[in-house]
Amino acid sequence: MSTVTTALVQPAEGQLHRNIDWRGAFWVASGVPALVLFSIGGIAGTTGTLAFAIWTVSMIMGFLQSFTYAEIAGLFPNKSGGASIYGATAWLRYSKFIAPLSVWCNWFAWSPVLSLGCSIAAAYILNALAPLPMFSETSPEVVAYVAAHVGTAPADAIAAVTAAATPAIRTWSLWSHTLGPVSFTFNSTFFIGAVLMLIIFSIQHRGILGTANVQKYIGLLVIIPMLIVGVVPIFTGQINWANFSPLVPLAAAYAPEPGAWNIAGWTLVLGGMFIAAWSTYGFETAVCYTSEFKNPGTDTFKAIFYSGLLCMLLFILVPFTFQGVLGLNGMLATPIVDGSGVADALAGMVGGGQLIHSLLVMLMILALVLCIMTAMAGSSRTLYQGSVDGWLPRYLSHVNEHGAPTRAMWTDLVFNLIVLAIASADATSFFFILAVSNCGYIIFNFLNLNAGWIHRIDNGHIARPWKAPSWLLGVGAIFAYVNAIFMGAGAKVWNPMALWAGLITAALIIPVFCFRHYVQDGGKFPDHMLADLGMSSADLKVKKAGMLPYLTLVAGVVVMLLANWLFVI
């Protein structure tokens, strides 16, 4: 193992503080397993009995990819912001515009975790405070309704009685409207979610050390119950092995009929792999805090490796148990598909009466709070470092007296209040936001998995605190194209416009970058941007990789478009 010779820059006023070791980053990243709550219902609804396998394969891919990120993060002991920042520098020699694209796509992939997580947590809180009434054909209210309205079908009577008994807070909305492929609303879910977001902002305001300390305790309260939910049904014999067969795709999304391994079936499977990646790859956020590590040479690899092991356990165990207990029909129930009933279902697997059930639901809400805190910490630092390095507007580089990038955090907050209004509308709008967000995440992963070998060619002389085996770098480069297939084929499963909306959102970085680079900085990058590599701007003219990076980009676009053309529902 080589030793990094780059001197560590000590924090000055207006910079992030070196306050944590790898354990702190581990706890900040411990919110990632809770991302399973975002799409476990949606993936079950689109892939059926294959859902557990989708989560397993996706998690294994994410773990193998993380070794590339661990290596390139070690090259930059004085930067924060995550793999997108470290990988962007590899592309800078070959295009000024590809580098900020990596940073931007990583940010708009991670940032919506705030709004999506708050919308789910708000739905859980509403379910606890104002639950939906449940009626059957034999309920006195239904019988009375049928008697008073002769000729009414039982199903219609149940619907009418349910609507009349539904608490007003669940249907109230200050204002709702439709905008293109989505709707937005300022309803009770929005306002509860906004309050949660502000609470989390106040915790983050104290800096990374305070955030890590808070998340350590919340993390323990969340990880242990998730393990209990994943393990108890196995030991109590609740797993029905028939729920894992037949191993074929669904004939159509959200319908229980089994399909076949044809083009339509594969499209649904690739759609599941596409959306699962947004959750299972997420532990790479553990390397967002390199410039806040006391010893980045050793802390960086440990942070991402142990975070990956935690995610490997929970992302495989929880979906397996979820499917084994609920079965296909249970997973296709509306409250599971739209996410509002996932906490109830998971708590119900453990049993133990109403008290245990309520306690576990509350812990699932804490799990969402944990992953929201993880997202705000990581995404705000991506904005901060992108500003410091000359890719995003200057105002984002401000930090407060605690070393927290508050202007980046405020930007995250305002953006997510807008997204929260969309996510609160309905399941279609929720998954549209999720799919568009994940298009950015796949683009970021493609660029950064290839940044591993580009850094090896252009910066191979620089000592690395941890160096990945070459075959793992190769696997990561191959997975970059596999992810491009997921995106091209799978985004349409969640919304016909998701892929194109994602590409348009990615392209928005061009005017933002041009404003910073050409208007604010006069076409020059800050001198300190390349300090960790011991380089100056003049060194960027040396392109040892030749045409390979350009060919890589062209091949990635071709693979994505071919997958989009070939795989149709």
N, C-alpha and C positions, 0 to 999 in steps of 0.2 A: 504494500500500500504506500503510495507516494504522499508527500506532504505538500500542502499548498504554501506557496511562498508569498502570495499576495498579502500585503499588510491589511489588517482589519481597521476600517475607519471607525473611530470612536464617535458616538453621537454628539453632535453639537445642537445648539438651539435650532429648532425647526426641523429636526431629523427624527427618524424612528429610533427607539431606545433598545439596546441589547439587554433584555430583561429575562429571557426564557431560555430553557434548554429544550431538547427534543421532547421531553415529557409534556412541556407546556404546549408545543405544537400538536402533540398527539391528542391532548384534551380539547384543543380548539377544533381539531379535525374529527373528534369523536361524534360530532353531529351528523357526519356523512351517512352512517347506517340508517338513520331515520329517513333518508331519502327513499327508502323502500316503500314508505307509506304514501308517497306521491303517486306512484304508478303501478303498485301491485294489483290494484283492481283493473286498471286499464289494460295491462299486459295479459292478465287472466282472461279478460273479455275478448281480446283479439287473437290470442294464441291457444286458449283452451288447455288441454292436458299437457301441452308442451311448455307451459309457463315456468315450471320449476327448472326445466332444462335451459330455458332462455336465460334465467337469472344466473345459473351456474356457469354456463359458457361465457356470458358477458363478464362475470366477475373474474374468471380466470384470465380472460383477455386483458382486463384492466390491470390485474396484478403484474402480468408479464410486461405490459407497456410501462409500468411505473419505474422500472429499472433504468430506462432511458432518461426519464425525468430526474431520477436521483443523481445520475452522472452529470447532466448539464447544469443542475442546480448548484453543484459543488464548485463550478467554475466562477460563481458570482457571490462571494461571501458578503459583499456590501450592497446587495440588491434585495428587495422584497418584491412581492407581486405574483410569484408563482412561475410555473414552467413556461407560460406564454412570454414572460419577460425574458427568460434565459434563452428560450428558443428563437425569439424574434431577432436577437443579435446575430444568430447564425445566418439568417436570411438577408441581413442588412447589406452585405457585400453585393448581393444579386438584385435587390430592388428596394428602394426606399419605401415602397407602398406595401410590400408583403409583410415586412416586419411589424408595422402598426396594425395590420389586419389580424395578426396572431393575438395581439394584446386586446384589441377591440372584441374579437369573437369570444375570447375567454371571459371577458367582462359581461357581455350580454348573455352568455350562457349561464354564468353563476348568479348574476344579480337577481333574476326573477325568482330564485329560491325564496327570497324575502316575501314577495307578494303571494306566490303559490302556497308557501308554507303557512303564511298567516291566514289565507282563505280556508285551508283545510282545518287549521287549529280553531278558527272561528266557527266552522261547521260543527266540530266536535263540542265546542262550548255551547252552541245553540242546542245540540242534541241533548246535552246534560241539563240545561236550564229550561228548555221548552221543547220536550220530545214530541215527535209526531204521534198522534193517536193511532192505535191499532184496532181494527174491527174485523170481524168475520161475519159470515152469513147468519150465524146464530146469536150474534151480539144483540142485546135488547134494543139498542138504538137503531140498528139496521132493520130488525123485525118491525119496530114501530114505524119506521120510514116507509117500508113496503106496504104496511097496512094503511097508511095515510095516502099513499100514492099507488093505487092499484094498477098492476101491470108493469111496474118498474122491475127491471132485471136486478138480481142480487148484486152483480158487479157494479151496476150504476148506483144502486143504493149505498154500497160501501163507499164509493167515490164521493157521493154527495154528503154522507155523514162525516167522512174524514175531512172534507173541505170545510164543513161547518165547525168542526171541533179543533181544527188546526190553530195553534196560537197565532195571534195577529203579527207578532214580531217576526215570524218566519216568512211572511208574505209581504211585509211592509217594505217600501222602497221610496226614497226621497225623489229619485229620478232614474229612469232607465231609457236606453236607446240602442239602436243597432248601427254599427259602423263597419261596412264591408263584410268580411266573413265572420265577424264576432259581434257580440253584444257587450254592453257595459251597464253597470248599475251601481247606485249608491244606496245599498240596502244594509240590513243589520249585519250581515257577514262582512261587508266592507268596513263599517265603523268599528266593529270588534277587532278585525284584523289590523286596522290602522292604530288602535291603541296598543296592541301587542308589538307592532313595529316600533312605536315610539319608546316603549319600555326597553326593548332590546337596544335601540340607539343609545339610550342613556347609560346602559351598562358598557357598551363599546367605547363610550366617550372617555372612559378611565384609562384607556390604553391596553396594550396586548397583555401585560402582566395581570391586570385586573380581570380582563376577559378570560384568560386561561384559568385563573383561580375560581371564577364563577362556574366556568364550564366543567371543571374537574368534578365538582359536586353534582351538578345537573347530569353530567355524563354518567356518573355512577348510578344515579337514580333512574337512568334511561337504559343503559346497557344491560344491567342485571335483569330488569323486567323483560327486555326483548329476548334475552337468553332463556328466561323462564318460559315465555310464550313459545319459543322454538323447541324447547326440550321436553316440557311437561307432557304434551299430548303424545309424544313418542313413548314415554315410560308408562303412561296410563292406558295405552292401547287404543287411542282414538284415531290413529292413522288407518285409513281404509286404502289398501294398496290398489284396489280397483279404480281409484280416482286418478291413477297415473297411466291409464290405458283407455282406448288405443292411442298410441303415440303418433297421431296424425294432426295436421292443422284443422281448424274449424272450416266448415263449408262457407260460412259468412261470419263476420265479426259480431259478437254479442248474441249469437244464436247457438244452442247446444248441439246441433247436428254435426257429426264428424265429417270432415272433408277428405282431401287426398293430397298427395305430394305433387301437385301440379303447379302451374304458374301462379294461380290465385292463392293457393295454399302457401307457397314459398314467399309470396308478397306479404302475407300476414305475419309469417315467421320473421322476415327481415324487418317488418315494422316493429315487432316486439324487441328484436335486437337493437334497433335504432333507439327506441325510447329507454330501454334498460341501461344503455351506455351513459345516459345523462346522470344516472344514480351510481352505477357500479364503478365508473372511472373516477368519481369525485374525490376520492381520498388523496389525489395528487395535490389538493390544496394544502397538505401538510408541509410542502416546501415553499409556501407563500411568505414565510417569515425569516428567510435567510439572514437578512440584515438585522433581525431582532434576536438571533441566536447568540448566546454567549460564546459558543464554540462551533461555528458553522461547519468546520471541517469534519466533525464527527456527528453533530446533531442532525444534519440534513438527511443523510441516508437512514439513520435510525427512525426519524420522524415518519418518513413515507413508508418504510418497511413495516414497522409495527402497526401503523394505521391501516396498511393493506391487509395484514393478517386479521385484524379485528373485522374489517369489512368482508373478508373472505368467509369468515365464520358466520356472520349474521346475514349477509346477502344470499347465502346458500341455505342456511338453516330455516330462516323465517318463511320464505316462499314455499319451501318444501312442506313444512308443517301446515301452513295456510291451505295449500292445495289438498294435502292428505286428509285434513279434517273436513273442509267445506265441500270438496268435490266440485265438478264442473257447474252444476246448476246453482250451487251456493255462490260460486265465484262470479256468476253472471247476474246475480241479483243487483238491482239498480243502486242501492246504497254502497255496494262494493265497487261497482264500476266507476261511479262518480266520486268515490273516495270518502264520502261522509260517514259510511258505516264500517270502515276498516278497523277502527279502534275498538268498536263494540264487538266485532267478529273475533279479533285477536284476544280480547279480554275474555270472551265467552269460551275460548278453547281451554282456559285454565280452570274455569269453574270456581267454586269457593264461595258462592253466594253474592248478593248484591253489593256488599261492602268491598270485597276483593275486586269485583267487576268495576265499580266506580273508581277504585284506586288505580287500577290498571289503565282505565281510560284517561285519567288525569296524568298518568305517567307518559302515555302516548302524546298528550298535548305538550308535555315537557320535552319529549323527543323532538317534536316539530320546532319548539322554541330553540332547542340546541342546534339543530341544523340551520335555522335562520341566523343564529349568532355566528355559526361557522361561515355562512355565505357572506354576511355583511363584513366580517373580518377579512376574508380573502378578497372579495370583489373590490372593496374600498382600497386595499393595498395595491391591487392591479391598476386602478385608476391613478393612485398616488405615484407609483413607480413609472407608469407610462408618461405622466406629466414631468417627473424629474428627468427622464431620459429623452424628452423632446418629442414625444409622439402625440400627446394629448394636451389640451389647454393648460396654461401655466397655473391658473388659480387652484387646480387640483393638487398641487404640490405642498400645500399648507398643512402643518400639523399643530396640535395644541400642546399645552405644557406637559401633558401625560404621554406625548409621542403618538397620539391617535390622529390619523389623517381625516380630520373632521369635515373639510370641504368635500372630499371624496365621499364621505359617509352621507352628507346632506344630499349630494347628487344621487346617490343610491336610493335614499329615502324618497325624494321627490319622484324619481322615475318609477319606483315601485308602488307608490300610491296610485299612479295612473294605471299601472298594470294590474293592481289589486282590484280596481273597479271592473276590469275585464274578466279577471279570473273568478270574481264573485258572481258573475251572471249565470253561468250554467256549465255543464261538463264539456260541451263542445268548445266554448271559449277557453276553458281551463287547458284542455289538451292542445288547442291551437297555440297558445302561449308556450306551452311546454315543448311542442314540436319545433317552433321557430327558434326558441332558445337552444334546443339541441342541435339545430343546423349549425349554429355558431360554435357549439362545443365540438362537433365533428370536424369542422374546418380547423379549429385550434389544434385538435389532436393530430390531424393530418400533417400540419405544418411542423409541429413540435416533435413528432415521432421521426420525421425526416431530418429535423435539426440535429438529432443525435449524431448521425453519420456525417453531416456537413461540418459540425464542430470538430469531429475527429480528423477530417481532412484539412480544414483551414486552421484549426487551433490545437492540433495534436501535440504540439510541443509544450503545452501548458499543463502543469501538474494537476492531477485530479485527486481529491481526497477519497473518492470511491469511483472505480472504473468498472463499468458493466462488461460482462463477457461479450465479445463481438457478435456471437450468435444471437444474443438477446437484442442487440441493436438491430440485427437483421430481421428478427421476428417482429420488432416494433415497426420497421419500415413496411413489412408485408401487411401487418394489421392496419396500417394507414389506409391502404387500398381496400381492405375488407370493410373498414368503417365508411369509406366513400360509397361502397355498395349499399350498406345499411341506409345511408342518407338518401341516395338516389332512389332506391326502391321503397324504403320504409316510411319516409316522411308523409307520403300521400295517404297512408293508412289512417293517419290522425286528422288530416285535413287536406283537401285537394290543392289548397293554395299554400300549404306550409313550406314546401321546398323553395318556392319562388319568393315568398315573403322572407324566408331566412336569408336567401342570397341578397335580396335588396337591403335588408337590415345590415348585413355584412359590408355592403358597398358604401354605407353611410360614413364609414371611417375616412373615405377619401377627402371629402370637403373639410372634415374636422382636422385631419392631419395637415392638409394643405394650409389651413389657417395658422396652425401652430408653427409649422416648419418654415413656410415662406413669408408669412405676414409677421408673426411674433419673433421668429429667430433668424430671418433673413437668409434662409436656405442652408443654415449650418446647424449641426447637432452640438449639444453641450459637450465640453471637453471631457467631463468626468464620465460620460456614458460608457466608454470603452476602457475605463481605468482598470477594472478587474482583469481584463485580458492583456493588460500592458500594451495597448494599442492606441494609435491616434487615428484621426479621420483619414489621413493619407494612406494608412494601411488597408483601408477598405477597398482600394483599387486592386489589390491582389486577390484573385479568384481561383484558388487552387482546384476547386471542384469543377471548373469549366462550365460546360453546358448541362451537367447532370441535374442541378436544381431546377433549371427551366424545363427540362424534359420530365422531371418528376411532377411539376405543376400541371403540365399539359396532360400527362397520363392520368393524373387524379381527376381532372375535369372530364376527360373522355370516359373513364370508368363510371363516374357518377351519372353522366348523361345516358350511357348505355344501360345502366341498371334502371334508371327511370323509364326508359323506353321499353325495356324487356319485361319488367315485372309490373303487372297490372292486376287489379282486383276483378 
